[in-house]
Amino acid sequence: MPERAGTGVRVGGDSGITDGMTITEADHRTSRVREACALLADSVGAAPSLAELARATGTTPDALRRDFRRVLGVSPKQYADGLRVERLRAELRDGRDVTGAMYTAGYGSSSRLYEQSDARLGMTPASYGAGGAGATITYTVVRGPLGALLVARTERGICRVALGDEPAALDALVRDEFPAAAVTRDDGALAAVVAEVLRRIAGEEPAVELPVDVRGTAFQLRVWRELQRIPRGETLTYGALAAAVGAPGGARAVGQACGSNPVAVVVPCHRVVQANGGLGGYAWGVERKRELLDRERDAAD
């Protein structure tokens, strides 16, 4: 099962920079970024400024900003914002009140908290901490050519597409993450969206664009955007995708971002394969990945 929408990559040792990069003595740029990421992850309250990070890593602010862009594809600020949202999310899940979670996560004011977190959580922090109270999610589960298919959406767009063997197993996915949300099954309301997802499963050219409402770290979002640029009927290696998002050597981190994709098929993480020609992993089973690729190649011929 892929990581649920909104969870992102955990901070510290499980972040993209530590898991996905090969650090060598000669790679000073990557070493500086790794050191700066560790400082950000270890900070309590307000994150160190760019100038402070540069001094601590023995470089200049402009150079460190360029290093982040080249290694991770994001700025130091975007990386720090991602960590801060993760801390907020963890505090709320642990039952902390919003005010306490806000200061522990490093938000200096409630306005900053609501300004930045709403785009990542898809709802207000209080609603997220209450298990999605106030959020509205509509979903359906149907039988498709690859087994059971779940499609769920918020007011903003599709928030989950999942594949599985049994409809009952998929039926609980959205409710598991947001048990207090207004979760409603409405097969008719999602019929047109399901039809468009089924077109993609069949390997056909999309008829319309499907808006999505997904949350992730800055690195995950960059990978998911790049996935949507891979043409139908073609594939890209994990290493090539890492280079495309500005993280050469970050194939493992890219693989993790693909595995965390909450909207299968719509964001085509199945189009990423191993350099040796192997299919690699797929959250919904390698055989489904093979079938999706075969259908796309056949339809594109």
Sequence and secondary structure as in RCSB ss.txt:
>XXXX:A:sequence
MPERAGTGVRVGGDSGITDGMTITEADHRTSRVREACALLADSVGAAPSLAELARATGTTPDALRRDFRRVLGVS
PKQYADGLRVERLRAELRDGRDVTGAMYTAGYGSSSRLYEQSDARLGMTPASYGAGGAGATITYTVVRGPLGALL
VARTERGICRVALGDEPAALDALVRDEFPAAAVTRDDGALAAVVAEVLRRIAGEEPAVELPVDVRGTAFQLRVWR
ELQRIPRGETLTYGALAAAVGAPGGARAVGQACGSNPVAVVVPCHRVVQANGGLGGYAWGVERKRELLDRERDAA
D
>XXXX:A:secstr
    TTT   SGGGSHHHHH    TT HHHHHHHHHHHHHHH  SS   HHHHHHHHTS HHHHHHHHHHHTSS 
HHHHHHHHHHHHHHHHHHTT  HHHHHHHHT SSHHHHHHHHHHHHSS HHHHHTTSTT EEEEEEEEETTEEEE
EEE SSSEEEEEEES HHHHHTHHHHH TTSEEEE TTTTHHHHHHHHHHHTT   SS   B     HHHHHHHH
HHTTS TT  EEHHHHHHHTT TT HHHHHHHHHT SBBTTB GGGEE TTS     TT HHHHHHHHHHHHHHH
 
